[in-house]
């Protein structure tokens, strides 16, 4: 029976131009948990704004953007806290696309819940007829909210990534 010897020496990691190990690209952290933090922040902010809207009128686009900003702050803050570094461009893109996909998924679930549990058959028929007779306002608002969420998430994640970057704080 032969025994294998284990190599206890440190792997040879050279620092790149950005101060990170060159094998950093191969060790990307899992973004699913940070997308989850984004979704939790978005959901909590949306719920708080819904409670506020029972007392005073708020613009729905403003509420969406503020909820996305809060979700982005929580996700970026957790990433920087756990990883001790800022997001790189590919992680920023994955967090933005994953966060926006979660926002759209939660919105679809919300509207399906309203459609099936709140509306009766007559209300569904009226809304369906209205959407088929004049689809342009519905499509334009759908495109606008998609662009709004993408741009809002991209800008807020980028801004918080720069503000919370530990290397920028030490300079």
C-alpha positions as CSV (number, residue, x, y, z in Angstrom):
1,X,0.0,0.0,0.0
2,X,1.6,3.3,-1.1
3,X,0.9,6.6,0.6
4,X,0.5,9.9,-1.1
5,X,2.3,12.9,0.3
6,X,0.3,16.0,0.6
7,X,1.7,19.3,-0.4
8,X,1.3,21.7,2.5
9,X,2.9,24.7,0.8
10,X,0.8,27.7,-0.2
11,X,-0.2,27.9,-3.8
12,X,1.8,30.3,-5.9
13,X,-0.5,33.3,-6.3
14,X,0.9,36.4,-7.8
15,X,-0.8,39.7,-7.4
16,X,-2.1,41.4,-10.5
17,X,-2.2,45.0,-11.3
18,X,-5.3,45.6,-9.2
19,X,-3.8,44.1,-6.1
20,X,-5.9,40.9,-6.3
21,X,-4.5,37.5,-6.9
22,X,-4.3,36.5,-10.6
23,X,-6.5,33.4,-9.8
24,X,-9.2,35.8,-8.5
25,X,-11.2,35.4,-11.7
26,X,-11.5,31.7,-11.0
27,X,-12.8,32.2,-7.5
28,X,-15.9,34.4,-8.0
29,X,-18.2,34.2,-5.0
30,X,-21.7,32.8,-5.5
31,X,-24.0,35.8,-6.4
32,X,-27.2,33.9,-5.5
33,X,-27.1,35.0,-1.9
34,X,-26.5,38.6,-2.8
35,X,-29.3,38.5,-5.3
36,X,-31.4,37.2,-2.4
37,X,-30.3,40.1,-0.2
38,X,-31.3,42.4,-3.1
39,X,-34.8,40.7,-3.2
40,X,-35.2,40.9,0.5
41,X,-34.3,44.6,0.6
42,X,-36.6,45.3,-2.4
43,X,-39.5,43.4,-0.8
44,X,-39.2,45.0,2.6
45,X,-38.9,48.5,1.1
46,X,-41.9,47.8,-1.2
47,X,-44.0,46.6,1.8
48,X,-43.0,49.7,3.8
49,X,-43.9,52.0,0.9
50,X,-47.2,50.2,0.5
51,X,-48.1,51.0,4.1
52,X,-47.0,54.6,3.6
53,X,-49.2,54.8,0.5
54,X,-52.3,54.0,2.6
55,X,-51.8,57.4,4.3
56,X,-50.4,59.5,1.5
57,X,-50.2,59.3,-2.3
58,X,-46.7,58.4,-3.7
59,X,-45.7,58.1,-7.3
60,X,-45.5,54.4,-8.2
61,X,-42.3,54.9,-10.3
62,X,-40.7,56.7,-7.4
63,X,-41.6,53.9,-5.1
64,X,-40.1,51.3,-7.5
65,X,-36.9,53.2,-7.8
66,X,-36.5,53.8,-4.1
67,X,-37.2,50.1,-3.4
68,X,-34.6,49.1,-6.0
69,X,-32.1,51.6,-4.4
70,X,-32.7,50.1,-0.9
71,X,-32.3,46.5,-2.3
72,X,-29.1,47.5,-4.1
73,X,-27.7,49.1,-1.0
74,X,-28.3,46.0,1.1
75,X,-26.9,43.6,-1.5
76,X,-23.7,45.7,-2.1
77,X,-23.2,46.3,1.6
78,X,-23.4,42.6,2.3
79,X,-21.0,41.8,-0.5
80,X,-18.4,44.3,0.6
81,X,-18.8,43.2,4.2
82,X,-18.4,39.5,3.3
83,X,-15.8,39.7,0.6
84,X,-13.8,42.7,1.9
85,X,-13.7,44.2,-1.6
86,X,-15.8,45.9,-4.1
87,X,-17.7,44.1,-6.9
88,X,-15.9,43.7,-10.2
89,X,-17.7,44.5,-13.4
90,X,-18.9,40.9,-14.1
91,X,-20.2,40.6,-10.6
92,X,-21.9,44.0,-10.8
93,X,-23.6,42.9,-14.1
94,X,-24.7,39.5,-12.6
95,X,-26.1,41.3,-9.5
96,X,-27.9,43.8,-11.6
97,X,-29.5,41.3,-14.0
98,X,-30.3,38.9,-11.2
99,X,-31.8,41.6,-9.0
100,X,-33.9,42.9,-11.8
101,X,-35.0,39.4,-12.8
102,X,-36.1,38.9,-9.1
103,X,-38.0,42.2,-9.1
104,X,-39.8,41.3,-12.3
105,X,-40.6,37.8,-11.0
106,X,-42.0,39.3,-7.7
107,X,-44.0,41.8,-9.7
108,X,-45.5,39.0,-11.9
109,X,-46.4,37.0,-8.8
110,X,-47.9,40.1,-7.2
111,X,-50.1,40.8,-10.3
112,X,-51.1,37.1,-10.6
113,X,-52.2,37.2,-7.0
114,X,-54.3,40.3,-7.6
115,X,-55.7,38.8,-10.8
116,X,-56.8,35.5,-9.2
117,X,-57.7,36.5,-5.6
118,X,-58.9,40.1,-5.8
119,X,-60.7,40.4,-9.2
120,X,-63.9,38.6,-10.0
121,X,-64.8,37.3,-13.4
122,X,-66.4,40.6,-14.5
123,X,-63.4,42.7,-13.5
124,X,-61.1,40.3,-15.3
125,X,-63.2,40.5,-18.5
126,X,-63.3,44.3,-18.4
127,X,-59.5,44.5,-17.9
128,X,-58.9,42.0,-20.7
129,X,-61.1,43.8,-23.1
130,X,-59.5,47.1,-22.3
131,X,-56.0,45.6,-22.8
132,X,-57.0,44.1,-26.2
133,X,-58.7,47.3,-27.5
134,X,-55.9,49.7,-26.5
135,X,-52.7,47.6,-26.0
136,X,-50.3,50.5,-26.6
137,X,-50.5,52.2,-23.2
138,X,-50.1,48.8,-21.5
139,X,-47.0,47.9,-23.6
140,X,-45.4,51.3,-23.2
141,X,-45.8,51.2,-19.5
142,X,-44.4,47.7,-19.4
143,X,-41.4,48.8,-21.4
144,X,-41.0,51.9,-19.3
145,X,-40.9,49.9,-16.0
146,X,-38.4,47.4,-17.5
147,X,-36.1,50.2,-18.5
148,X,-36.7,52.0,-15.2
149,X,-35.7,48.9,-13.2
150,X,-32.7,48.1,-15.3
151,X,-31.3,51.7,-15.2
152,X,-32.2,52.2,-11.5
153,X,-30.5,48.9,-10.5
154,X,-27.4,49.6,-12.6
155,X,-26.9,53.1,-11.4
156,X,-27.6,52.3,-7.7
157,X,-25.4,49.2,-7.6
158,X,-22.6,51.1,-9.3
159,X,-22.9,54.1,-7.0
160,X,-23.0,52.0,-3.8
161,X,-20.2,49.8,-5.1
162,X,-18.0,52.9,-5.4
163,X,-19.1,54.4,-2.1
164,X,-18.7,51.3,-0.1
165,X,-15.4,50.2,-1.7
166,X,-12.9,49.5,1.2
167,X,-9.9,50.6,-0.9
168,X,-11.5,54.0,-1.7
169,X,-12.1,54.6,2.0
170,X,-8.5,54.0,3.0
171,X,-7.2,56.5,0.4
